[in-house]
Amino acid sequence: MFTMHFKRSALFCLIVTGALGVSVAAQQPSRKDIRRSNQLVEQGNRAFNQKDYKTAIDRYAEAIVLVPRNPAAHYWKGYAHYYLKEYPVALSELNLAEAQGHPAVDVSKVRWYLNYEVKNFDAALADVNRGLQADPNDQMLLRASGDLNFEKQNYREALDSYQKAVLGSPNDGNLYYSIARVQLALGDVKGQEAAASA
């Protein structure tokens, strides 16, 4: 009796293990699917470079159907949605790209603006700071840091960001205006006047 029960249990375990193995194997894309997915991403990139974002999104989506864990396809799909101002979808795709291993700095340089648009200033600032760690002189990120810190009333940090940005763009009147706004918020009348006159 015990031997028969043991044999049935062993047979059941073999069947379950085999079924699980088949299930896992079925989830792995074939080399053909991976190759086709990469070709679709290349086609999407060509459309993206031609500013044909709808076609690019279609190619990236096809690539993702073949290989769901394709961080490049998710990243570029998110970027294309960003240009079409389809922010919730763009944010979702960029998050997937990062989760699947796309370089976080690349994701951050796009995603900060999406978070800014939905008024998630903490997440936007985290992305900006990550980008600035990789490229401390990036003008767009320095300005974004100033704007976000100003929104959060972190006036000293905002001033520091704007002042770093003005070193790279000394003739940009908008930066001096932003510095004057921060000086006003800090109660520094002389600093405000100097920035306003500049």
KARA-V473996 format. One line per field, one symbol per residue. ss: DSSP state (h for helix, s for strand, l for the rest). psi: psi as a letter, one per 40 degrees, with the letter a starting at -180 (. if undefined). Layout:
BEGIN
ss->???
psi->???
END
This chain:
BEGIN
ss->lhhhhhhhhhhhhhhhhhhhhhhhhhhlllhhhhhhhhhhhhhhhhhhhlllhhhhhhhhhhhhhhllllhhhhhhhhhhhhhlllhhhhhhhhhhhhhllllhhhhhhhhhhhhhhlllhhhhhhhhhhhhhhllllhhhhhhhhhhhhhlllhhhhhhhhhhhhhhllllhhhhhhhhhhhhhhllhhhhhhhhhl
psi->dddddddddddddddddddddddddddhiidddddddddddddddddddefgddddddddddddddgdggdddddddddddddefgdddddddddddddeeihdddddeddddddddefgddddddddddddddgeehdddddddddddddefgdddddddddddddegeehdddddddddddddeegddddddddd.
END
